[in-house]
């Protein structure tokens, strides 16, 4: 038994000596990649304390690279301001890589540095110094995200996401986050990149952070809603989504984006009662609310209540006279009204009387007036799909195929 005990102690001392040897080797290495590979190859045989020491050396190597490149940047800026001295090239990519390496190894160091020692006590040796030197260099992650935006969207996303995530690293728990003026804005761009990458969990997480940014809140909410909508698979999912939207809306009834989305979902699931109740409640508090009036008009259109739709949409246009989509929708209401009247008048093989034809043509002409107005307002042709084909249809029916307006309208459909 004594022999076995001695062997066990010898193994412990041997492992400890080996770990110290690895640390000594890493301490002498100047190349980050060489030191990193050596540590990774020997991690399994090292204590938490020795791992923390080795990871801290990796932080040193990466941080030295950051400091070197930052020094060149600062010297260049000073030279440009003073209009004297030589501007030197610096390693942009190396700088960005080093910042990421410093943070990643700083986190790993902190994890092992905060584990209990052989006496069961937690006495971190590197936490304070690493937090103080690494937190300020996070701003390079923003520059890196911008740098790669046009050439490598995935890498750009990685840098921006790291900036957002690092704000909550345990390593930085003592840092004053209130002074981070960039966090909410960068969170929006990270959310957008995450959404495009279909990383929906991260997209929603970052969008929630961006909602705290006054300038970005509306766009951040759009991302959050898009994420939620992308995960709707069943009718039950949709109902649950509507329920979540109503919870958000109950906290902020001034949020037109949420109100509009709830209305759209009610239309999608054909919940006429729910839509009507929501719209009427809104109009009772704000009779000239554009969104409520526009949604009321859309709901009436879906039920082929053309006159009621026109009334609601006309009132909406009085609030926003330059809204192309709503102006075009009024024209579409008149077009559909004329088409339905013609269908009824010619049912069972009947022929249109001259008087009936005149009435129908007059309705088509009303449609044309609104559709032309929408066309004239739509300088960028952004809403062409709403008015172009309808305008051609109305001109063809009311003016004939050879009329100049009809031919002009036909060209706009192509």
C-alpha positions as CSV (number, residue, x, y, z in Angstrom):
1,X,0.0,0.0,0.0
2,X,2.9,2.4,0.9
3,X,4.5,1.7,-2.5
4,X,1.2,2.4,-4.3
5,X,0.8,5.7,-2.4
6,X,4.4,6.7,-3.3
7,X,3.7,5.9,-6.9
8,X,0.5,8.0,-6.9
9,X,2.3,11.0,-5.3
10,X,5.1,10.6,-7.9
11,X,2.5,10.7,-10.7
12,X,1.0,13.9,-9.2
13,X,4.4,15.6,-8.9
14,X,5.2,14.4,-12.5
15,X,2.0,15.9,-13.9
16,X,2.6,19.1,-12.0
17,X,6.1,19.4,-13.3
18,X,4.9,18.6,-16.8
19,X,2.3,21.4,-16.6
20,X,5.0,23.8,-15.3
21,X,7.2,22.8,-18.2
22,X,4.4,23.6,-20.7
23,X,3.9,27.0,-19.1
24,X,7.6,27.7,-19.3
25,X,7.7,26.7,-23.0
26,X,4.7,28.9,-23.8
27,X,6.3,31.8,-21.8
28,X,9.2,31.8,-24.2
29,X,7.2,31.6,-27.4
30,X,6.7,34.8,-29.3
31,X,4.4,33.4,-32.0
32,X,0.7,33.2,-31.0
33,X,-0.2,30.2,-33.2
34,X,2.7,28.2,-31.9
35,X,1.8,28.9,-28.3
36,X,-1.8,28.2,-29.0
37,X,-1.1,24.8,-30.6
38,X,1.2,23.8,-27.8
39,X,-1.4,24.6,-25.1
40,X,-4.2,22.8,-27.0
41,X,-2.1,19.7,-27.3
42,X,-1.5,19.5,-23.5
43,X,-4.7,20.8,-22.0
44,X,-5.9,17.3,-20.8
45,X,-3.0,16.9,-18.4
46,X,-3.1,20.4,-16.8
47,X,-4.8,21.8,-13.7
48,X,-7.3,24.7,-13.8
49,X,-4.6,26.9,-12.3
50,X,-2.0,26.0,-14.9
51,X,-4.6,26.4,-17.7
52,X,-5.4,29.9,-16.5
53,X,-1.7,30.8,-16.5
54,X,-1.2,29.5,-20.0
55,X,-4.3,31.1,-21.4
56,X,-3.2,34.4,-19.9
57,X,0.1,34.1,-21.8
58,X,-2.0,33.7,-25.0
59,X,-3.8,36.9,-24.0
60,X,-0.5,38.6,-23.6
61,X,0.6,37.6,-27.1
62,X,-2.6,38.6,-28.8
63,X,-2.8,41.8,-26.8
64,X,0.8,42.7,-27.7
65,X,-0.2,42.5,-31.4
66,X,-3.2,44.7,-30.7
67,X,-1.0,47.3,-28.9
68,X,1.5,47.3,-31.7
69,X,-1.0,47.9,-34.5
70,X,-2.9,50.5,-32.3
71,X,0.4,52.3,-31.8
72,X,0.9,52.6,-35.6
73,X,-2.7,53.8,-36.1
74,X,-2.3,56.4,-33.4
75,X,1.1,57.6,-34.9
76,X,-0.5,57.8,-38.4
77,X,-3.4,59.9,-37.1
78,X,-1.0,62.2,-35.3
79,X,1.1,62.6,-38.4
80,X,-1.9,63.4,-40.5
81,X,-3.1,66.0,-38.0
82,X,0.3,67.6,-37.8
83,X,0.8,67.2,-41.6
84,X,4.2,65.9,-40.9
85,X,5.9,62.6,-40.5
86,X,5.5,59.4,-42.4
87,X,2.3,57.3,-42.4
88,X,3.1,53.6,-42.0
89,X,1.1,50.6,-43.1
90,X,-0.4,48.5,-40.4
91,X,-1.8,45.0,-40.3
92,X,-5.5,45.5,-40.4
93,X,-6.5,41.9,-40.6
94,X,-3.9,40.9,-38.0
95,X,-5.3,43.5,-35.6
96,X,-8.8,42.2,-35.9
97,X,-7.7,38.6,-35.5
98,X,-5.7,39.6,-32.4
99,X,-8.6,41.3,-30.8
100,X,-10.8,38.3,-31.2
101,X,-8.0,36.0,-30.0
102,X,-7.4,38.2,-26.9
103,X,-11.1,38.1,-26.0
104,X,-11.5,34.4,-26.6
105,X,-8.5,33.5,-24.5
106,X,-9.4,36.1,-21.9
107,X,-12.7,34.3,-21.4
108,X,-11.0,30.9,-21.2
109,X,-8.5,32.2,-18.7
110,X,-11.2,33.7,-16.6
111,X,-13.2,30.5,-16.6
112,X,-10.2,28.5,-15.2
113,X,-9.0,31.4,-13.0
114,X,-12.3,31.3,-11.1
115,X,-12.3,27.7,-10.3
116,X,-11.6,26.6,-6.7
117,X,-7.9,25.8,-5.9
118,X,-6.7,22.7,-4.0
119,X,-8.1,24.3,-0.8
120,X,-11.5,24.9,-2.3
121,X,-11.1,28.6,-2.5
122,X,-11.6,30.9,-5.5
123,X,-8.7,33.4,-5.8
124,X,-8.6,34.7,-9.4
125,X,-5.2,36.1,-10.4
126,X,-5.9,37.5,-13.8
127,X,-9.5,38.6,-13.8
128,X,-9.0,42.3,-12.9
129,X,-6.1,42.9,-15.2
130,X,-7.6,41.1,-18.2
131,X,-10.9,42.9,-17.8
132,X,-9.3,46.3,-17.6
133,X,-7.1,45.8,-20.7
134,X,-9.5,43.8,-22.9
135,X,-12.8,45.7,-22.4
136,X,-11.5,48.9,-24.1
137,X,-10.3,47.1,-27.3
138,X,-13.8,45.7,-28.0
139,X,-14.4,48.7,-30.3
140,X,-12.1,47.1,-32.9
141,X,-14.8,44.5,-33.3
142,X,-17.1,47.1,-34.7
143,X,-14.5,48.3,-37.2
144,X,-13.9,44.6,-38.2
145,X,-17.6,44.1,-38.8
146,X,-17.7,47.1,-41.1
147,X,-14.4,46.0,-42.8
148,X,-15.8,42.6,-43.8
149,X,-19.4,43.7,-44.5
150,X,-19.0,43.9,-48.3
151,X,-16.7,40.9,-48.7
152,X,-17.5,38.3,-46.0
153,X,-20.9,38.6,-44.5
154,X,-20.4,35.6,-42.2
155,X,-17.2,37.0,-40.8
156,X,-18.7,40.5,-40.4
157,X,-21.5,38.9,-38.4
158,X,-19.0,37.0,-36.2
159,X,-17.3,40.3,-35.2
160,X,-20.5,42.2,-34.6
161,X,-22.1,39.4,-32.7
162,X,-18.9,39.0,-30.5
163,X,-19.1,42.7,-29.7
164,X,-22.7,42.3,-28.5
165,X,-22.1,39.0,-26.7
166,X,-18.9,40.2,-25.0
167,X,-20.8,42.9,-23.2
168,X,-22.2,40.2,-20.9
169,X,-19.0,38.1,-20.5
170,X,-18.4,37.3,-16.8
171,X,-14.9,38.7,-17.4
172,X,-16.5,42.2,-17.8
173,X,-19.1,42.0,-15.0
174,X,-17.5,44.9,-13.2
175,X,-17.3,47.2,-16.3
176,X,-19.7,50.1,-16.6
177,X,-22.0,49.0,-19.5
178,X,-24.0,52.3,-19.4
179,X,-21.1,54.0,-21.1
180,X,-21.3,51.7,-24.1
181,X,-23.1,54.0,-26.5
182,X,-22.6,51.6,-29.4
183,X,-24.1,48.4,-28.0
184,X,-27.8,48.8,-29.0
185,X,-27.0,50.0,-32.5
186,X,-24.5,47.2,-33.2
187,X,-27.0,44.8,-31.8
188,X,-29.4,45.8,-34.5
189,X,-26.8,45.1,-37.3
190,X,-25.9,41.8,-35.6
191,X,-29.6,40.9,-35.4
192,X,-30.0,41.7,-39.2
193,X,-27.0,39.5,-40.0
194,X,-28.2,36.7,-37.8
195,X,-31.7,36.8,-39.4
196,X,-30.1,36.6,-42.9
197,X,-28.0,33.7,-41.7
198,X,-31.2,32.1,-40.3
199,X,-29.8,32.1,-36.8
200,X,-33.2,33.0,-35.5
201,X,-32.5,32.6,-31.8
202,X,-29.6,35.0,-32.0
203,X,-31.5,37.4,-34.2
204,X,-34.3,37.7,-31.7
205,X,-31.8,38.1,-28.8
206,X,-30.0,40.9,-30.5
207,X,-33.2,42.5,-31.7
208,X,-34.4,42.7,-28.1
209,X,-31.2,44.6,-27.2
210,X,-31.6,46.9,-30.2
211,X,-35.2,47.7,-29.1
212,X,-33.6,49.9,-26.4
213,X,-32.1,52.2,-29.1
214,X,-34.5,55.0,-29.9
215,X,-33.3,55.3,-33.5
216,X,-33.3,51.6,-34.2
217,X,-36.3,50.4,-32.2
218,X,-38.7,50.3,-35.1
219,X,-36.4,48.4,-37.4
220,X,-35.4,46.1,-34.6
221,X,-39.1,45.3,-34.0
222,X,-39.4,44.4,-37.7
223,X,-36.6,41.9,-37.3
224,X,-38.2,40.5,-34.2
225,X,-41.5,40.1,-35.9
226,X,-39.9,38.6,-39.0
227,X,-38.1,36.0,-36.7
228,X,-41.4,35.1,-35.0
229,X,-43.2,34.8,-38.3
230,X,-40.6,32.6,-39.8
231,X,-41.3,30.0,-37.2
232,X,-45.0,29.7,-37.8
233,X,-45.7,26.2,-38.9
234,X,-49.3,25.4,-37.7
235,X,-52.5,27.3,-37.0
236,X,-51.7,26.9,-33.3
237,X,-48.4,28.6,-33.9
238,X,-50.1,31.5,-35.6
239,X,-52.6,31.9,-32.7
240,X,-49.8,31.8,-30.2
241,X,-48.0,34.4,-32.3
242,X,-51.0,36.7,-32.3
243,X,-51.2,36.2,-28.5
244,X,-47.6,37.4,-28.1
245,X,-48.2,40.4,-30.4
246,X,-51.2,41.4,-28.3
247,X,-49.1,41.2,-25.1
248,X,-46.5,43.5,-26.7
249,X,-49.3,45.8,-27.9
250,X,-50.9,46.0,-24.5
251,X,-47.7,47.5,-23.1
252,X,-47.4,50.1,-25.9
253,X,-50.6,50.8,-27.8
254,X,-48.8,53.6,-29.7
255,X,-46.7,51.0,-31.6
256,X,-48.2,51.2,-35.1
257,X,-45.9,48.4,-36.3
258,X,-47.4,45.9,-33.8
259,X,-50.9,47.2,-34.4
260,X,-50.5,46.8,-38.1
261,X,-49.1,43.3,-37.8
262,X,-51.9,42.1,-35.5
263,X,-54.4,43.4,-38.0
264,X,-52.6,41.6,-40.9
265,X,-52.6,38.4,-38.9
266,X,-56.3,38.7,-38.2
267,X,-56.9,39.1,-41.9
268,X,-54.7,36.1,-42.6
269,X,-56.6,33.8,-40.2
270,X,-59.9,35.3,-41.3
271,X,-60.7,36.5,-37.8
272,X,-63.2,39.2,-38.8
273,X,-64.5,39.7,-35.3
274,X,-61.0,40.1,-33.8
275,X,-60.0,42.5,-36.5
276,X,-63.1,44.6,-36.2
277,X,-62.9,44.8,-32.4
278,X,-59.2,45.9,-32.6
279,X,-59.8,48.5,-35.3
280,X,-62.9,50.0,-33.7
281,X,-61.1,50.2,-30.4
282,X,-58.2,52.1,-32.1
283,X,-60.6,54.4,-34.0
284,X,-62.5,55.2,-30.8
285,X,-59.4,56.5,-29.2
286,X,-58.0,58.0,-32.5
287,X,-60.6,58.6,-35.2
288,X,-57.9,59.6,-37.7
289,X,-55.5,56.8,-37.1
290,X,-54.1,56.1,-40.6
291,X,-53.2,52.4,-39.9
292,X,-56.6,51.6,-38.4
293,X,-58.4,53.3,-41.4
294,X,-56.2,51.5,-43.9
295,X,-56.7,48.1,-42.2
296,X,-60.4,48.8,-42.1
297,X,-60.4,49.5,-45.8
298,X,-58.4,46.3,-46.5
299,X,-60.8,44.2,-44.5
300,X,-63.8,45.7,-46.4
301,X,-62.0,44.9,-49.7
302,X,-61.5,41.3,-48.6
303,X,-65.3,41.1,-48.1
304,X,-66.0,42.9,-51.5
305,X,-67.7,45.8,-49.6
306,X,-66.3,48.3,-52.1
307,X,-68.2,51.4,-51.0
308,X,-67.3,50.9,-47.4
309,X,-63.7,50.2,-48.4
310,X,-63.5,53.4,-50.4
311,X,-64.9,55.4,-47.5
312,X,-62.3,54.1,-45.1
313,X,-59.4,54.4,-47.5
314,X,-60.4,57.9,-48.6
315,X,-60.3,58.9,-44.9
316,X,-56.9,57.3,-44.6
317,X,-55.7,59.2,-47.6
318,X,-56.9,62.4,-46.0
319,X,-54.4,61.6,-43.2
320,X,-51.6,60.6,-45.5
321,X,-52.3,62.1,-49.0
322,X,-49.1,60.8,-50.6
323,X,-49.5,57.1,-49.6
324,X,-49.3,55.5,-53.0
325,X,-50.5,52.1,-52.0
326,X,-53.7,53.4,-50.4
327,X,-54.5,55.7,-53.3
328,X,-54.0,52.8,-55.6
329,X,-56.3,50.6,-53.4
330,X,-59.1,53.1,-53.8
331,X,-58.7,52.8,-57.6
332,X,-58.7,49.0,-57.3
333,X,-62.0,49.2,-55.3
334,X,-63.7,51.1,-58.1
335,X,-62.3,48.7,-60.7
336,X,-63.6,45.6,-58.8
337,X,-66.9,47.4,-58.2
338,X,-67.3,48.0,-62.0
339,X,-66.3,44.4,-62.8
340,X,-68.8,43.0,-60.4
341,X,-71.6,45.3,-61.8
342,X,-70.8,44.2,-65.3
343,X,-70.8,40.5,-64.3
344,X,-74.2,40.9,-62.6
345,X,-75.7,42.8,-65.5
346,X,-74.6,40.2,-68.0
347,X,-75.5,37.1,-66.0
348,X,-77.4,34.4,-67.7
349,X,-76.4,35.7,-71.1
350,X,-78.0,39.1,-70.7
351,X,-76.6,42.1,-72.8
352,X,-75.6,45.4,-71.2
353,X,-78.1,48.2,-71.8
354,X,-76.6,51.5,-72.9
355,X,-77.6,53.1,-69.5
356,X,-76.0,50.2,-67.5
357,X,-72.8,50.5,-69.7
358,X,-72.6,54.2,-69.1
359,X,-72.8,53.7,-65.3
360,X,-70.1,51.0,-65.4
361,X,-67.8,53.1,-67.6
362,X,-68.2,56.0,-65.1
363,X,-67.0,53.7,-62.3
364,X,-64.1,52.6,-64.4
365,X,-63.2,56.2,-65.0
366,X,-63.2,56.9,-61.3
367,X,-60.8,54.0,-60.9
368,X,-58.6,55.4,-63.6
369,X,-58.4,58.8,-61.9
370,X,-57.0,57.2,-58.7
371,X,-54.7,54.7,-60.4
372,X,-53.2,57.5,-62.5
373,X,-52.7,59.6,-59.4
374,X,-50.9,56.6,-57.8
375,X,-48.8,56.2,-60.9
376,X,-47.8,59.9,-60.9
377,X,-46.8,59.7,-57.2
378,X,-44.9,56.5,-57.6
379,X,-41.7,58.1,-58.9
380,X,-39.5,55.1,-58.2
381,X,-42.1,52.5,-59.4
382,X,-41.9,50.9,-56.0
383,X,-45.7,50.1,-55.9
384,X,-46.0,49.4,-59.6
385,X,-47.5,46.0,-58.9
386,X,-50.4,47.7,-57.1
387,X,-51.6,50.0,-59.9
388,X,-50.0,49.2,-63.2
389,X,-52.0,46.2,-64.4
390,X,-55.2,47.6,-62.9
391,X,-54.7,50.9,-64.8
392,X,-54.3,49.0,-68.1
393,X,-57.4,46.8,-67.3
394,X,-59.5,49.9,-66.6
395,X,-58.3,51.8,-69.7
396,X,-58.8,48.8,-71.9
397,X,-62.4,48.4,-70.7
398,X,-63.4,52.1,-70.5
399,X,-61.4,53.6,-73.4
400,X,-60.8,50.6,-75.7
401,X,-57.6,48.9,-76.8
402,X,-56.6,51.6,-79.4
403,X,-56.7,54.6,-77.1
404,X,-53.4,56.3,-76.4
405,X,-53.9,55.9,-72.6
406,X,-54.5,52.2,-73.0
407,X,-51.4,51.7,-75.0
408,X,-49.3,53.7,-72.6
409,X,-50.7,51.8,-69.6
410,X,-50.0,48.5,-71.4
411,X,-46.3,49.4,-71.6
412,X,-46.2,50.1,-67.9
413,X,-47.2,46.4,-67.2
414,X,-44.0,45.1,-68.8
